[in-house]
């Protein structure tokens, strides 16, 4: 990772968070109108995009496109009936974009070494990083109840967050505004979130002349079906902003990949660890949250902010 400026993932440009010049809006002022009341977007292409590209180029033939995967995790729920509850007002989907070759050679092996250095496990029952269990010190993370062990582990985890090469897209839906705007015509919030996530993931892939797929952690049969239907519908019909042919050219599968937590997928574990701090950062940025994160969460947010090569953050209002 260097300090030189690289092309942003999105073609949106901003001079300040939450503001944007009319010139910079151009065609976006039209295409974003239907979702303007509802979304905040934080697109953080923080990692060396050129480095990721060149790594792939050295391990494949010149004509072969790099292959990426976006690992998706959520914060909140899609229940519109809870939109007036401050604790359940927002639904966000966070996607972690990683080159699959980098996952194989670096991310997965380093994550396994980190876990084996701090937690006991058996190959038949591997340790799977999960934010909530780690915070509470529940098994298999009981060792984190020891302050010295937690301090050491946190330091190594923060260093890994900074060292690993990935990009993050977070889409946050204000369910209250969404419901106020569309009323009985309000569609499934998951569909809106997935549509926005795929639009920007597709633009990222186009910018890298790459292809990729999408993977999410299983949340239960009902939630899994909701996401799968949203994904396949978007792949087949496109959106108001991206035609189906563009999705189909860049996305290698019409099916959303869903894996259980026990599958020990490194990218899904990284998404689980970063989805909440990314969501908190987004709400804090726009004055929609007063409670500050705890010290470790603040450190994670600090690392993410420090890695932004170019950031586009919007609050879209009626």
Secondary structure, DSSP 4 states (H G I P E B T S, - for coil): --SS----SSS---SBTTB--HHHHTTHHHHTGGGTTTEEEEEE--S-HHHHHHHHHHHS-TTSPPEEEEEEEEES---GGGTTSTTSSEEEEEEEEEEHHHIIIIIHHHHHHHHHHHS--BTTB-----HHHHHHT-TT-GGGGSHHHHHHHHHHHHHHHHHS--EEEEEEEEHHHHHHHHGGG---HHHHHHHHHHHHHHHHHHHTT-EEEEEEE---HHHHHHHHHHHHHHHHH--SSS-HHHHHHHBS-SS-EEE-GGG--HHHHHHHHHHHHHHHHHHHHTT---SPPPHHHHHHHHHHHHH-SSEEEEE---
